[in-house]
């Protein structure tokens, strides 16, 4: 009887641990998406400051393609993003370039190409 109780306890423990894994992953995904949006807004504001005649609707910002693939595939994690930041491509009329942020969302580089 004791062995049966131990097996049941072990099975419940395993089930309860695996039940938290998807939720934790979903929470990280939500945090990653929030950072992508907020830090992209920081880049857009930096472009707007550099080109004062631009309206916010004229400025296009998107996550760098290689970085996006890496995030989508799970190669780049929330921990990586918090450590290295994110990189975006921007365009405004005939001007374009890239914008890098640090692990706190501060714009560290804004380059016109």
TORNUVEX-613178 format. One record per atom (N, C-alpha, C): residue in three letters; chain; atom name; x negated, y, z negated. Coordinates in pm, whole numbers. Each point is the difference from the previous one (the first is absolute). Layout:
LOLO  ALA  A  CA  X  Y  Z
...
REM end
This chain:
LOLO  UNK  A  N  -81  -119  0
LOLO  UNK  A  CA  81  119  0
LOLO  UNK  A  C  -86  127  0
LOLO  UNK  A  N  -109  0  -75
LOLO  UNK  A  CA  -87  117  -5
LOLO  UNK  A  C  -66  25  134
LOLO  UNK  A  N  -40  -106  70
LOLO  UNK  A  CA  -62  15  131
LOLO  UNK  A  C  99  64  98
LOLO  UNK  A  N  124  -43  -5
LOLO  UNK  A  CA  104  54  87
LOLO  UNK  A  C  20  150  -27
LOLO  UNK  A  N  2  38  -126
LOLO  UNK  A  CA  15  142  -37
LOLO  UNK  A  C  -119  81  49
LOLO  UNK  A  N  -119  -56  -11
LOLO  UNK  A  CA  -121  71  46
LOLO  UNK  A  C  3  18  151
LOLO  UNK  A  N  40  -103  71
LOLO  UNK  A  CA  9  11  146
LOLO  UNK  A  C  102  104  41
LOLO  UNK  A  N  113  2  -67
LOLO  UNK  A  CA  103  98  29
LOLO  UNK  A  C  -51  141  -29
LOLO  UNK  A  N  -70  18  -111
LOLO  UNK  A  CA  -56  131  -34
LOLO  UNK  A  C  -102  43  103
LOLO  UNK  A  N  -86  -92  42
LOLO  UNK  A  CA  -100  32  101
LOLO  UNK  A  C  66  37  132
LOLO  UNK  A  N  103  -74  38
LOLO  UNK  A  CA  71  30  125
LOLO  UNK  A  C  67  137  -7
LOLO  UNK  A  N  59  34  -112
LOLO  UNK  A  CA  63  131  -16
LOLO  UNK  A  C  -103  111  6
LOLO  UNK  A  N  -115  -22  -60
LOLO  UNK  A  CA  -106  99  2
LOLO  UNK  A  C  -47  24  142
LOLO  UNK  A  N  -23  -106  77
LOLO  UNK  A  CA  -44  14  139
LOLO  UNK  A  C  106  74  80
LOLO  UNK  A  N  126  -36  -16
LOLO  UNK  A  CA  108  64  74
LOLO  UNK  A  C  10  148  -35
LOLO  UNK  A  N  -12  32  -129
LOLO  UNK  A  CA  13  140  -40
LOLO  UNK  A  C  -118  83  50
LOLO  UNK  A  N  -119  -58  7
LOLO  UNK  A  CA  -116  73  50
LOLO  UNK  A  C  13  27  148
LOLO  UNK  A  N  42  -98  77
LOLO  UNK  A  CA  13  20  143
LOLO  UNK  A  C  116  92  34
LOLO  UNK  A  N  96  10  -88
LOLO  UNK  A  CA  113  89  24
LOLO  UNK  A  C  -43  147  -5
LOLO  UNK  A  N  -104  30  -76
LOLO  UNK  A  CA  -46  138  -11
LOLO  UNK  A  C  -91  41  116
LOLO  UNK  A  N  -61  -93  67
LOLO  UNK  A  CA  -94  32  107
LOLO  UNK  A  C  64  78  113
LOLO  UNK  A  N  114  -44  58
LOLO  UNK  A  CA  59  79  107
LOLO  UNK  A  C  42  140  -45
LOLO  UNK  A  N  48  13  -121
LOLO  UNK  A  CA  41  131  -50
LOLO  UNK  A  C  -120  92  -13
LOLO  UNK  A  N  -110  -55  -47
LOLO  UNK  A  CA  -122  81  -12
LOLO  UNK  A  C  -48  42  138
LOLO  UNK  A  N  8  -91  96
LOLO  UNK  A  CA  -41  32  136
LOLO  UNK  A  C  92  108  59
LOLO  UNK  A  N  129  -12  -24
LOLO  UNK  A  CA  96  100  49
LOLO  UNK  A  C  -27  135  -64
LOLO  UNK  A  N  -37  0  -128
LOLO  UNK  A  CA  -32  124  -69
LOLO  UNK  A  C  -123  65  62
LOLO  UNK  A  N  -104  -80  31
LOLO  UNK  A  CA  -119  53  67
LOLO  UNK  A  C  36  56  137
LOLO  UNK  A  N  85  -71  74
LOLO  UNK  A  CA  42  48  132
LOLO  UNK  A  C  70  135  -11
LOLO  UNK  A  N  85  14  -99
LOLO  UNK  A  CA  71  127  -21
LOLO  UNK  A  C  -99  112  -35
LOLO  UNK  A  N  -99  -32  -81
LOLO  UNK  A  CA  -101  101  -37
LOLO  UNK  A  C  -85  37  121
LOLO  UNK  A  N  -35  -99  82
LOLO  UNK  A  CA  -77  28  122
LOLO  UNK  A  C  79  92  92
LOLO  UNK  A  N  127  -33  22
LOLO  UNK  A  CA  84  83  87
LOLO  UNK  A  C  16  141  -55
LOLO  UNK  A  N  13  13  -130
LOLO  UNK  A  CA  11  133  -62
LOLO  UNK  A  C  -127  80  21
LOLO  UNK  A  N  -115  -65  -14
LOLO  UNK  A  CA  -127  69  22
LOLO  UNK  A  C  -16  41  147
LOLO  UNK  A  N  36  -90  91
LOLO  UNK  A  CA  -10  32  143
LOLO  UNK  A  C  83  125  31
LOLO  UNK  A  N  120  5  -53
LOLO  UNK  A  CA  88  115  25
LOLO  UNK  A  C  -53  128  -65
LOLO  UNK  A  N  -33  -8  -127
LOLO  UNK  A  CA  -43  120  -74
LOLO  UNK  A  C  -134  52  51
LOLO  UNK  A  N  -95  -89  22
LOLO  UNK  A  CA  -132  44  44
LOLO  UNK  A  C  3  46  145
LOLO  UNK  A  N  91  -56  80
LOLO  UNK  A  CA  21  49  136
LOLO  UNK  A  C  53  143  -3
LOLO  UNK  A  N  87  27  -96
LOLO  UNK  A  CA  52  136  -18
LOLO  UNK  A  C  -113  96  -37
LOLO  UNK  A  N  -96  -47  -80
LOLO  UNK  A  CA  -116  83  -35
LOLO  UNK  A  C  -80  35  125
LOLO  UNK  A  N  -18  -98  87
LOLO  UNK  A  CA  -73  25  125
LOLO  UNK  A  C  77  97  89
LOLO  UNK  A  N  131  -19  7
LOLO  UNK  A  CA  83  88  81
LOLO  UNK  A  C  -9  144  -51
LOLO  UNK  A  N  0  17  -132
LOLO  UNK  A  CA  -15  133  -60
LOLO  UNK  A  C  -136  60  32
LOLO  UNK  A  N  -104  -83  2
LOLO  UNK  A  CA  -134  48  33
LOLO  UNK  A  C  -8  46  145
LOLO  UNK  A  N  64  -74  90
LOLO  UNK  A  CA  4  41  141
LOLO  UNK  A  C  78  131  13
LOLO  UNK  A  N  111  10  -70
LOLO  UNK  A  CA  81  123  4
LOLO  UNK  A  C  -79  120  -52
LOLO  UNK  A  N  -82  -22  -101
LOLO  UNK  A  CA  -83  109  -53
LOLO  UNK  A  C  -107  41  99
LOLO  UNK  A  N  -51  -97  74
LOLO  UNK  A  CA  -105  29  100
LOLO  UNK  A  C  58  71  123
LOLO  UNK  A  N  124  -33  33
LOLO  UNK  A  CA  68  60  115
LOLO  UNK  A  C  129  66  -48
LOLO  UNK  A  N  -10  122  -52
LOLO  UNK  A  CA  114  66  -64
LOLO  UNK  A  C  120  23  94
LOLO  UNK  A  N  -23  3  131
LOLO  UNK  A  CA  111  21  94
LOLO  UNK  A  C  82  -127  20
LOLO  UNK  A  N  -50  -112  -47
LOLO  UNK  A  CA  70  -128  17
LOLO  UNK  A  C  114  -13  -101
LOLO  UNK  A  N  113  -44  48
LOLO  UNK  A  CA  106  -35  -95
LOLO  UNK  A  C  -21  -146  -38
LOLO  UNK  A  N  49  -37  -115
LOLO  UNK  A  CA  -19  -138  -46
LOLO  UNK  A  C  57  -101  99
LOLO  UNK  A  N  107  35  69
LOLO  UNK  A  CA  59  -93  96
LOLO  UNK  A  C  -86  -17  125
LOLO  UNK  A  N  -92  94  25
LOLO  UNK  A  CA  -90  -10  115
LOLO  UNK  A  C  -119  -91  -27
LOLO  UNK  A  N  -26  -29  -124
LOLO  UNK  A  CA  -117  -80  -39
LOLO  UNK  A  C  40  -146  -15
LOLO  UNK  A  N  -75  -85  67
LOLO  UNK  A  CA  26  -144  -9
LOLO  UNK  A  C  -114  -66  -76
LOLO  UNK  A  N  35  -82  -98
LOLO  UNK  A  CA  -99  -73  -81
LOLO  UNK  A  C  35  -147  3
LOLO  UNK  A  N  -99  -84  23
LOLO  UNK  A  CA  24  -144  -13
LOLO  UNK  A  C  -125  -68  -54
LOLO  UNK  A  N  24  -104  -75
LOLO  UNK  A  CA  -107  -79  -59
LOLO  UNK  A  C  -87  -55  112
LOLO  UNK  A  N  -132  -1  -21
LOLO  UNK  A  CA  -91  -56  99
LOLO  UNK  A  C  40  -143  35
LOLO  UNK  A  N  -5  -36  129
LOLO  UNK  A  CA  49  -130  47
LOLO  UNK  A  C  -72  -118  -64
LOLO  UNK  A  N  -132  6  -10
LOLO  UNK  A  CA  -76  -110  -59
LOLO  UNK  A  C  35  -16  -147
LOLO  UNK  A  N  11  112  -70
LOLO  UNK  A  CA  36  -4  -142
LOLO  UNK  A  C  142  -56  -17
LOLO  UNK  A  N  92  42  85
LOLO  UNK  A  CA  138  -50  -8
LOLO  UNK  A  C  3  -152  18
LOLO  UNK  A  N  -74  -51  98
LOLO  UNK  A  CA  -5  -144  22
LOLO  UNK  A  C  -56  -72  -123
LOLO  UNK  A  N  -103  58  -57
LOLO  UNK  A  CA  -64  -59  -118
LOLO  UNK  A  C  95  -4  -119
LOLO  UNK  A  N  78  105  -18
LOLO  UNK  A  CA  98  4  -109
LOLO  UNK  A  C  112  -101  28
LOLO  UNK  A  N  49  -1  123
LOLO  UNK  A  CA  109  -91  36
LOLO  UNK  A  C  -40  -146  -17
LOLO  UNK  A  N  -126  -32  31
LOLO  UNK  A  CA  -46  -139  -11
LOLO  UNK  A  C  -37  -38  -144
LOLO  UNK  A  N  -7  99  -88
LOLO  UNK  A  CA  -35  -27  -139
LOLO  UNK  A  C  -149  5  -28
LOLO  UNK  A  N  -81  32  102
LOLO  UNK  A  CA  -144  11  -20
LOLO  UNK  A  C  -36  120  -87
LOLO  UNK  A  N  73  109  16
LOLO  UNK  A  CA  -19  119  -83
LOLO  UNK  A  C  109  1  -105
LOLO  UNK  A  N  -40  5  -126
LOLO  UNK  A  CA  93  -7  -112
LOLO  UNK  A  C  18  137  -65
LOLO  UNK  A  N  90  6  -94
LOLO  UNK  A  CA  21  123  -77
LOLO  UNK  A  C  -129  40  -71
LOLO  UNK  A  N  -72  -96  -51
LOLO  UNK  A  CA  -127  27  -68
LOLO  UNK  A  C  -99  65  98
LOLO  UNK  A  N  -6  -51  123
LOLO  UNK  A  CA  -89  58  102
LOLO  UNK  A  C  40  144  31
LOLO  UNK  A  N  129  23  15
LOLO  UNK  A  CA  50  134  33
LOLO  UNK  A  C  -32  97  -113
LOLO  UNK  A  N  19  -44  -124
LOLO  UNK  A  CA  -31  86  -114
LOLO  UNK  A  C  -149  30  -10
LOLO  UNK  A  N  -82  -89  53
LOLO  UNK  A  CA  -145  20  -5
LOLO  UNK  A  C  -51  84  117
LOLO  UNK  A  N  50  -29  122
LOLO  UNK  A  CA  -55  63  120
LOLO  UNK  A  C  87  107  64
LOLO  UNK  A  N  129  5  -35
LOLO  UNK  A  CA  89  96  63
LOLO  UNK  A  C  55  -51  132
LOLO  UNK  A  N  57  92  77
LOLO  UNK  A  CA  62  -34  127
LOLO  UNK  A  C  -48  93  110
LOLO  UNK  A  N  17  -42  124
LOLO  UNK  A  CA  -39  79  115
LOLO  UNK  A  C  117  12  96
LOLO  UNK  A  N  22  121  48
LOLO  UNK  A  CA  112  29  89
LOLO  UNK  A  C  -49  66  128
LOLO  UNK  A  N  75  -19  107
LOLO  UNK  A  CA  -21  75  123
LOLO  UNK  A  C  106  110  3
LOLO  UNK  A  N  -37  118  48
LOLO  UNK  A  CA  95  109  7
LOLO  UNK  A  C  -4  62  139
LOLO  UNK  A  N  111  62  38
LOLO  UNK  A  CA  4  75  125
LOLO  UNK  A  C  93  119  -15
LOLO  UNK  A  N  -35  106  70
LOLO  UNK  A  CA  79  122  2
LOLO  UNK  A  C  -23  63  137
LOLO  UNK  A  N  105  4  81
LOLO  UNK  A  CA  -10  48  138
LOLO  UNK  A  C  -114  -73  70
LOLO  UNK  A  N  -100  72  49
LOLO  UNK  A  CA  -110  -66  72
LOLO  UNK  A  C  -118  -34  -93
LOLO  UNK  A  N  15  28  -126
LOLO  UNK  A  CA  -107  -26  -97
LOLO  UNK  A  C  26  -134  -69
LOLO  UNK  A  N  -106  -70  -35
LOLO  UNK  A  CA  15  -124  -76
LOLO  UNK  A  C  -127  -28  -77
LOLO  UNK  A  N  9  -93  -93
LOLO  UNK  A  CA  -115  -34  -82
LOLO  UNK  A  C  38  -105  -103
LOLO  UNK  A  N  -77  -2  -107
LOLO  UNK  A  CA  30  -94  -108
LOLO  UNK  A  C  -18  68  -134
LOLO  UNK  A  N  60  -62  -99
LOLO  UNK  A  CA  0  53  -135
LOLO  UNK  A  C  -23  -116  -96
LOLO  UNK  A  N  -93  15  -90
LOLO  UNK  A  CA  -29  -103  -100
LOLO  UNK  A  C  38  51  -139
LOLO  UNK  A  N  49  -93  -81
LOLO  UNK  A  CA  32  33  -139
LOLO  UNK  A  C  -83  -89  -92
LOLO  UNK  A  N  -17  46  -123
LOLO  UNK  A  CA  -69  -83  -99
LOLO  UNK  A  C  104  -88  -70
LOLO  UNK  A  N  -44  -73  -101
LOLO  UNK  A  CA  87  -91  -72
LOLO  UNK  A  C  105  66  -87
LOLO  UNK  A  N  6  133  2
LOLO  UNK  A  CA  103  72  -74
LOLO  UNK  A  C  90  82  93
LOLO  UNK  A  N  -24  -12  131
LOLO  UNK  A  CA  83  70  96
LOLO  UNK  A  C  -48  139  38
LOLO  UNK  A  N  -118  39  -49
LOLO  UNK  A  CA  -56  130  36
LOLO  UNK  A  C  -64  -10  137
LOLO  UNK  A  N  23  100  84
LOLO  UNK  A  CA  -61  2  132
LOLO  UNK  A  C  -149  27  -17
LOLO  UNK  A  N  -82  -91  52
LOLO  UNK  A  CA  -145  14  -11
LOLO  UNK  A  C  -64  39  132
LOLO  UNK  A  N  73  -23  110
LOLO  UNK  A  CA  -55  30  131
LOLO  UNK  A  C  114  26  97
LOLO  UNK  A  N  -11  109  74
LOLO  UNK  A  CA  97  33  105
LOLO  UNK  A  C  -81  38  123
LOLO  UNK  A  N  5  -85  101
LOLO  UNK  A  CA  -86  16  117
LOLO  UNK  A  C  86  16  125
LOLO  UNK  A  N  -36  101  82
LOLO  UNK  A  CA  61  18  131
LOLO  UNK  A  C  -88  -71  100
LOLO  UNK  A  N  61  -78  88
LOLO  UNK  A  CA  -79  -72  102
LOLO  UNK  A  C  9  69  133
REM end
